[in-house]
Amino acid sequence: MAKPRTPTIFTSPQDAAIAFDQAFEADDVDAMMVTWAEDEELVCVHPGGPRLVGYEAVRAGWEQLFASDTKLS
C-alpha cells in the first residue's frame, strides 16, 4: 500500500499536465500519482487495458506499465 501523502495543488491545468508528462517520461510512479486525486472514485483506462477504479488500482496499473518492456512514448 502506498504511503499517505499531502495532496499537491496545481495552479493550472497546464501545470498538472506538465507534471504528468514529466512523470510519464521518467517512468516515475510516485511522481505520476501526485497528478491523480487520492479518491476511490478515480478511474483510469490505459489503451487496451481494463478499467481501473480507485487510487490503489490506478497506481498498480502505472506500476505495471512502467515495469513492462513496452515502450510507452
PyMOL commands that set and color helices and strands:
alter all, ss='L'
color gray80, all
select helices_A, chain A and resi 13-26+29-34+55-67
alter helices_A, ss='H'
color red, helices_A
select strands_A, chain A and resi 43-45+51-53
alter strands_A, ss='S'
color yellow, strands_A
deselect
rebuild
show_as cartoon
